[in-house]
Amino acid sequence: MYMNRHSLQPPNLTTAKQLKLVLPAVTIGGLVFLSLIINSFRVNPSTQAGRISLIFGAAGLLYMIFISIWGIPLLRKQPFFGWSLAIVSGLGVGVIDLYQPELMPGIPLPLSITIVVILALLSGRWPTYLFALMVIIANVLIFLYAFAGQTEMFILEAVLIPAFAIVITETILGLRNTLLVEMTRLQTLNRVARSLASSLEMHQVVSLVSSAIQNAFAADTYYVGMLQGESLHMELFFDDGEFFPATDIEIKGTLAGRVVETQRSLLIRDLVAERKKRNLPFIIVGRQRTSSSWVGTPLKMNGHIAGIIGVASYQKNVFDEGDLELLENIAQQAALALDNAGHHAEVETRSQQDSLTGVLNHNAFLTRLERQAREAVGSKKPLALIMLDIDHFKLYNDQFGHLTGDEVLTNLCQVIRRHVKKADLVGRWGGEEFVISLPNANGPQAFHVAERIRTTVENLAIKDRVGQLIPAPTVSQGIALLVDETMDFIQLVDLADQRLYIAKDHGGNGIEPTLPALEENQPQPETQDTEA
């Protein structure tokens, strides 16, 4: 799940790019073998030394051409071909060592170094070391059984070739792995930026940040937290392979608190030592384990810190400055996306609200009512609907002006909100008519809500534009019940509307049906007859 910089695979380079990497070494190798061909003509191709030099030179030149044209594509398709390449190269250099007296002096050493570079670039560490080992073995055998008198040359090659192999291989692999880490980071950041740019929901942004952290960091635990006063609300919290529910923690004296206080990112390689040094409190959330390294960065929106991204590991020295820089870049993209998501949510909310009262508008209420009704019918749980209308509202507009009429409407909505629960829906049906959805409420419960609204409204103290008290409004209300009376939410609305006008016809300031009627129509629990 996590990117481990100690077990990186070679970058997925194209054949052309790999050829460009090894071309200098292949060219040097080709020149070495070409020099053998030229040497064969210098010493006369008809002699044994000339023939050996010509054969080795031509074979080696063809070998370098093979690597350039066919070797790289074969390595991409069959990774084990790298081992074959190492074995063939080791045998070839061993044979050249054997015939060294017949060739130009000093040929095996530069040739071996060239092949080490090629193998390190194309095949990796262990095939390269296999080649070096084969060359060492060849030198030892040749020294022992063939040319025991030529001590200095063979000892020199036996020492220099493995030394060069180690230095060159580890340098190349170190550079390759460093580049791969940077490539992975850039790819991660690019992928995150593209994904976040099209995310308009907060949960989508948080999910994308989670995926980015999992792909880019060797993290055992991480979180995305939003500041809420002196607390940090963890929208996302992952620890040791498990996601935990959102939770709040006090940030005073914590690492998150230091990030907020300094408004800067923080990298701690040895968290245990740092905590002892600064006497920081241990706040353990999730698994009861203590992190050993930590990196965190602020989420800045419009110039102020809105949240924090924290990443930790149970091992020391896991994160470095490169990780910190990547996390900062991810945080910048995430903060921008969260800000956009917030604006989108605000626009979306406003598009669903009545501009004067702040309750749901007609269309938004119907959409949500349909969802609630579907859930109620599916679970066979009650749902009550109250249709409400201000009695003689036109008189308020005509006598006291439309601004005072607006004041009456906003006061009414404030009253309704005080008497309903968070899960209930309140909407403006049109003009002075409002509608309330009460999930899990039966007839008598809905009546009590309506009655509290009615009595509170008729006791409102509302002033006109000059500060004079005006007569308190009254409301008429109609109640209809889903499941008990109908299974269709449109019929539910029509039934509540009809009862509203029955209440108005009865003089207003009333509720229809009455409480006794609602209690009488309450479904009775099933009873089971028992024998005496």
Secondary structure, 3 states (H helix, E strand, C coil): CCCCCCCCCCCCCCHHHHHHHHHHHHHHHHHHHHHHHHHHHHCCCCCHHHHHHHHHHHHHHHHHHHHHHHHHHHHHHCCCHHHHHHHHHHHHHHHHHHCHHHCCCCCHHHHHHHHHHHHHHHCCHHHHHHHHHHHHHHHHHHHHHCCCCCHHHHHHHHHHHHHHHHHHHHHHHHHHHHHHHHHHHHHHHHHHHHHHHCCCCHHHHHHHHHHHHHHHCCCCEEEEEEEECCEEEEEEEEECCEECCCEEEECCCCHHHHHHHHCCCEEECCHHHHHHHHCCCCCCCCCCCCCCEEEEEEEEECCEEEEEEEEEECCCCCCCHHHHHHHHHHHHHHHHHHHHHHHHHHHHHHHHECCCCCCECHHHHHHHHHHHHHHHHHHCCCEEEEEEEECCHHHHHHHHCHHHHHHHHHHHHHHHHHCCCCCCEEEEEECCEEEEEEECCCHHHHHHHHHHHHHHHCCCCEECCCCCEECCCCEEEEEEEECCCECCHHHHHHHHHHHHHHHHHCCCCCEECCHHHHHHCCCCCCCCCCCC
